[in-house]
Amino acid sequence: MAVRGTAARDDVPDVVIAARKLGPKIRAARDEAEALRRTPSGIVSALAEAGLYQMFLARSAGGPELPPLTAFAAIEELSRADGSIGWCAMIGSGNALMTGWLPAETVQAMAGVPADLRLAGSIRAQGRAWPVSGGYRVNGQWNFASGIDHATWLLCPCVLMDGETPRMTPGGTPATRTMWVPADAATIVDTWSVMGMRGTASQDFVLKDRFVPSEFTSSLAEPAFQSGPLYQSRGMLVAVWTATVANALGIARGAIDDFIELATREASTMSTALLRDRPLVQASVARAEAIVNAARAYVHDAVGRAWQAFEAGDPDPTPQITQARLAITHGMHEAVRSVDLVFHAAGTNAVYTRNPLERHFRDIHVAVHHGAALPGHFESAGKALMGLRPSDPGW
């Protein structure tokens, strides 16, 4: 019999099985993660050993180079147990995909043998880089570096400088390039005092006059060094953000799990009837379940079709990309709606920190601020569906 919210299949990938088996250990550690504001070291080791921080790392660097929906299933399992820990695995794997724009020998040097690459950093060009002999001199402070406490390398996008003046592209925007540096080269600034996703250690970090060799720099505006379907410039965000929506839907699934457990033992201040015996509560659980499963099915269908197009080398996968990007954004907002339903169905029980439902509520309301969930993506999808050209890149 299938477990509710999971697929009943005999061909579940090893990485998904590993993530599922780690669920009880992660749930036992989530209070510690919340208090420490980072992933506990024992969980870090277990996730690294299972390869859950580098699911999109290329095979040429010793990684598994997994399809997006396989990574989706693994991230979903982790996030079902704890949103913050699932988030860090999602971020690490997404960043690993970005190494496809680095020379293979550079990535091999970063990952080691066997490959153990744990990446943190930022996608915002918050640093400045000056060309010097053999590379660049870098200064800057970056924020939202999720998982920096256990990272081995950092990605640091920078504006390229000519003296004190930004270098401009032909389109009139500042030219940027990503610098890759060892994590121990940075100074961490403790800024992570937040309402949700507290266990992600999404701190700021600083680099001062750091030399970065040219071979440890990359630009998504240039051709990727890897040729696999993960590393197509137009499909890259589909793959990365498939893991992001997996985190959101996993949190929603975990919220439903924990609410059902709560409802079997708790009443409320206004009634002695258990929550599970109340028709309005029963209806809320059913709605939340339908919302999560429908959003999840749309992601699976749309991303699956996009992946088939990427693998086949479709010269114009615009329709598939549009549906995949729309499914991802839709799925993240639907995850919020599902969590809100069970949170409010719990009544005052939900406000106590002793109940994990309260953490799911905080985490999902932080997760939906990720770039994958920006409301503007609905506008871009609508334009593409009506034959117009979206202004956002990657469509």
C-alpha positions in Angstrom: 0.0 0.0 0.0 1.3 3.4 -0.9 2.3 5.8 1.8 0.1 8.9 1.7 1.8 11.6 -0.3 4.4 9.4 -1.9 4.6 7.2 -4.9 4.2 3.4 -4.7 7.1 2.3 -6.9 9.8 -0.4 -6.8 12.3 1.7 -8.8 12.8 4.5 -6.3 16.3 6.0 -6.8 18.9 5.4 -4.0 19.2 9.1 -3.2 15.4 9.3 -2.5 15.6 6.2 -0.4 18.4 7.7 1.6 16.5 11.0 2.1 13.4 9.1 3.3 15.5 7.0 5.7 17.0 10.2 7.2 13.5 11.5 8.0 13.3 10.3 11.6 16.8 11.5 12.4 16.0 14.9 10.9 12.8 15.2 12.8 14.6 14.4 16.0 17.2 17.1 15.3 14.9 19.9 14.1 14.6 21.6 17.5 18.4 21.6 17.7 18.6 23.1 14.2 16.2 25.8 15.2 18.2 26.7 18.3 21.6 26.6 16.5 20.3 28.4 13.4 22.1 25.9 11.3 22.0 22.2 10.4 23.5 20.1 13.2 26.8 18.5 12.3 25.6 14.9 12.5 22.9 15.7 9.9 25.4 17.5 7.7 27.6 14.4 7.7 24.6 12.1 6.9 23.4 14.3 4.0 26.9 14.7 2.6 27.5 11.0 2.7 24.3 10.4 0.8 25.2 13.0 -1.8 22.2 15.2 -1.0 24.2 18.4 -1.2 25.4 17.8 -4.7 22.6 16.1 -6.7 23.2 18.3 -9.8 27.0 17.9 -9.8 28.3 16.7 -13.1 29.4 13.1 -13.5 32.8 14.4 -14.8 33.4 15.8 -11.3 32.2 12.6 -9.5 28.7 13.8 -9.0 25.4 12.0 -9.9 24.0 14.6 -12.4 20.5 13.6 -11.4 17.4 14.5 -13.4 15.3 17.3 -11.9 12.4 15.1 -10.7 14.8 12.7 -8.9 16.2 15.7 -7.0 12.6 16.9 -6.4 11.7 13.6 -4.7 14.7 13.7 -2.4 14.3 17.3 -1.5 10.6 16.7 -0.9 11.4 14.0 1.6 14.0 16.0 3.5 11.7 19.1 3.6 8.8 17.0 4.9 10.9 16.3 7.9 12.3 19.8 8.3 12.1 22.8 5.9 15.4 24.3 6.8 17.4 21.1 6.3 15.7 20.4 3.0 16.3 24.0 2.0 20.1 23.7 2.5 20.2 20.5 0.4 18.2 22.2 -2.3 20.5 25.3 -2.3 23.6 23.1 -2.3 22.4 21.0 -5.2 21.3 24.1 -7.2 24.7 25.7 -6.7 26.3 22.5 -7.8 24.5 22.8 -11.2 26.2 26.2 -11.6 29.6 24.6 -11.7 28.7 23.3 -15.2 30.0 26.7 -16.4 33.5 26.0 -14.8 36.3 23.9 -16.5 35.9 20.3 -15.5 39.4 20.1 -13.9 38.5 23.1 -11.8 35.3 21.4 -10.5 37.2 18.2 -9.8 39.8 20.2 -7.7 36.9 21.8 -5.8 35.0 18.5 -5.2 37.8 16.2 -4.4 37.8 12.4 -4.6 35.3 11.0 -3.8 33.3 14.1 -4.6 32.2 16.1 -1.5 31.2 19.5 -2.7 29.0 21.6 -0.4 28.3 25.0 -1.9 26.8 28.2 -0.5 26.8 31.8 -1.7 24.6 34.2 -3.5 23.1 34.9 -6.9 23.3 38.6 -6.4 26.3 40.6 -7.7 27.1 42.2 -4.4 30.9 42.1 -4.8 33.3 44.0 -7.0 36.1 42.4 -9.0 39.1 44.1 -10.6 41.1 42.2 -13.3 44.7 41.5 -12.3 47.3 39.3 -13.8 46.0 35.7 -13.8 42.6 36.5 -12.3 40.7 39.0 -10.3 41.0 40.9 -7.0 37.7 40.7 -5.1 35.9 42.7 -2.4 32.3 42.4 -1.2 29.7 41.4 1.2 27.0 38.9 0.1 23.8 37.9 1.9 21.5 34.9 2.2 24.3 32.3 2.0 22.2 29.3 3.1 24.3 26.5 4.5 27.5 28.6 4.8 28.4 26.9 8.1 29.0 23.6 6.4 30.0 24.8 3.0 33.4 23.9 1.4 33.2 26.5 -1.4 31.3 29.8 -2.1 30.0 31.4 -5.2 30.4 35.1 -5.2 28.9 37.1 -8.1 30.7 40.4 -8.8 30.4 43.5 -10.9 33.5 43.8 -13.0 35.3 47.0 -12.5 37.6 49.3 -14.5 39.1 51.3 -11.7 36.2 52.7 -9.8 33.8 52.4 -12.7 31.7 49.3 -13.5 32.4 47.7 -16.8 29.3 47.8 -19.0 27.8 45.2 -21.3 26.7 46.2 -24.9 23.2 46.3 -23.5 24.1 49.0 -21.0 24.1 47.0 -17.8 27.0 46.3 -15.5 29.1 43.3 -16.5 29.2 40.5 -13.9 31.2 37.4 -13.3 30.9 34.7 -10.6 34.0 34.1 -8.4 34.4 30.7 -6.7 36.4 30.7 -3.5 37.1 28.3 -0.6 34.7 28.8 2.2 37.4 29.4 4.8 38.5 32.5 2.8 35.4 34.4 3.9 34.4 36.1 7.1 30.9 35.1 8.2 28.7 38.0 9.5 26.0 36.8 11.9 22.9 38.4 10.4 20.5 35.4 10.5 17.9 36.5 13.1 14.6 35.7 11.3 11.1 34.4 11.7 11.3 31.2 9.6 13.9 29.0 8.0 16.0 29.6 11.1 18.0 26.4 10.7 19.4 27.4 7.3 22.3 29.6 8.6 21.7 32.0 5.7 24.3 34.4 6.9 26.2 37.2 5.2 29.8 36.8 4.4 32.7 39.1 3.4 35.7 38.9 1.2 38.5 41.5 1.4 41.2 41.7 -1.3 40.9 38.1 -2.2 42.7 36.9 -5.3 40.6 34.5 -7.5 42.4 32.7 -10.4 40.6 33.1 -13.8 39.9 29.3 -13.9 37.8 29.7 -10.8 35.5 32.2 -12.4 32.4 31.7 -14.5 29.6 33.4 -16.4 26.2 32.1 -17.4 26.4 34.4 -20.4 29.1 32.1 -21.8 28.6 28.5 -23.1 28.6 25.8 -20.4 31.6 23.4 -20.2 29.1 20.6 -19.5 26.9 19.4 -22.4 24.2 17.5 -20.5 20.6 18.6 -20.5 20.9 20.1 -17.0 23.3 22.7 -18.3 21.3 24.2 -21.1 21.0 28.0 -20.4 17.3 28.1 -21.0 16.5 25.0 -19.0 18.9 25.7 -16.1 16.3 27.5 -14.0 13.7 24.8 -14.6 16.1 22.2 -13.0 17.2 24.4 -10.1 13.7 25.7 -9.2 12.2 22.2 -9.5 14.2 21.5 -6.3 12.9 24.8 -4.9 9.2 23.9 -5.3 10.0 20.5 -3.9 11.1 22.2 -0.7 7.8 24.1 -0.5 5.6 21.1 -1.2 7.6 19.0 1.2 7.0 21.6 4.0 3.3 21.5 3.1 3.3 17.7 3.3 5.0 17.8 6.6 2.5 20.3 7.9 -0.4 18.0 7.0 1.4 15.1 8.6 2.0 17.0 11.9 -1.5 18.4 11.9 -3.1 15.0 11.6 -1.0 13.8 14.5 -2.0 16.9 16.5 -5.7 16.4 15.7 -5.8 12.9 17.1 -4.8 14.1 20.6 -5.8 17.8 20.9 -9.1 19.6 21.4 -9.4 23.3 22.0 -10.3 25.9 24.7 -13.8 26.1 23.3 -14.7 22.4 23.0 -13.6 19.0 24.4 -14.1 17.3 21.0 -10.9 16.2 19.4 -10.0 18.2 16.3 -10.2 15.2 14.1 -13.9 14.7 15.0 -14.9 18.1 13.7 -16.4 18.4 10.2 -14.8 21.7 9.5 -11.4 20.3 10.4 -12.0 17.2 8.3 -12.9 19.4 5.3 -9.7 21.6 5.9 -7.5 18.5 5.8 -9.1 17.3 2.6 -8.7 20.6 0.9 -5.0 20.9 2.0 -4.4 17.3 0.7 -6.0 18.1 -2.6 -4.1 21.3 -3.0 -0.7 19.7 -2.4 -1.4 16.7 -4.6 -2.7 18.8 -7.5 0.2 21.2 -7.4 2.6 18.3 -7.2 1.0 16.5 -10.1 1.3 19.7 -12.3 5.0 20.0 -11.4 5.6 16.4 -12.3 3.8 16.6 -15.6 5.2 19.9 -16.7 8.8 19.4 -15.6 8.7 15.9 -17.0 7.7 17.2 -20.4 10.4 19.9 -20.2 13.1 17.4 -19.3 12.1 15.2 -22.3 12.4 18.2 -24.5 15.9 19.1 -23.1 17.1 15.5 -23.5 15.8 15.3 -27.1 17.6 18.6 -27.9 14.4 20.4 -28.9 15.6 23.6 -30.6 12.6 25.6 -29.2 11.3 24.2 -25.9 9.4 27.4 -25.1 6.0 25.7 -24.5 7.5 23.2 -22.1 9.6 25.8 -20.3 6.5 28.0 -19.9 4.5 25.2 -18.3 7.3 24.1 -16.1 8.1 27.6 -14.8 4.4 28.2 -14.3 4.0 24.9 -12.4 6.9 25.8 -10.1 5.6 29.2 -9.2 2.1 27.9 -8.8 3.3 25.0 -6.6 5.1 27.3 -4.2 2.0 29.5 -3.7 -0.3 26.5 -3.4 2.0 25.1 -0.7 1.4 28.3 1.3 -2.3 27.9 0.9 -2.2 24.3 2.1 -0.2 25.1 5.2 -2.4 28.0 6.0 -5.5 25.8 5.9 -4.2 23.3 8.5 -2.6 26.0 10.6 -5.9 27.8 11.1 -7.8 24.5 11.5 -5.6 23.8 14.5 -6.9 26.9 16.3 -4.8 28.2 19.2 -2.9 24.9 19.4 -0.9 26.1 16.4 0.6 29.1 18.1 2.7 27.1 20.6 6.3 26.4 19.6 6.0 23.0 21.1 3.9 22.0 18.0 5.9 21.6 14.8 2.9 23.0 12.8 3.9 26.5 14.0 7.4 26.0 12.4 6.0 24.8 9.1 3.9 27.9 9.0 6.9 30.2 9.6 9.1 28.3 7.2 6.7 28.3 4.3 6.0 32.0 4.6 9.8 32.6 4.3 10.2 30.0 1.5 7.7 31.7 -0.7 9.9 34.8 -0.9 12.4 32.8 -3.0 12.9 34.1 -6.5 11.2 31.0 -7.9 7.9 32.2 -6.4 8.0 35.8 -7.6 4.5 36.9 -8.7 6.0 38.4 -11.8 6.5 34.8 -13.1 2.7 34.5 -13.6 2.8 37.6 -15.8 5.7 36.1 -17.8 3.9 32.8 -18.2 0.8 34.6 -19.3 2.8 36.5 -22.0 4.4 33.3 -23.2 1.0 31.6 -23.4 -0.4 34.4 -25.5 2.5 34.5 -27.9 4.3 37.5 -26.4 7.9 37.7 -25.3 8.4 37.8 -21.5 10.9 40.4 -20.3 12.4 38.0 -17.8 15.3 35.8 -19.0 15.1 32.1 -19.3 11.6 31.7 -20.8 
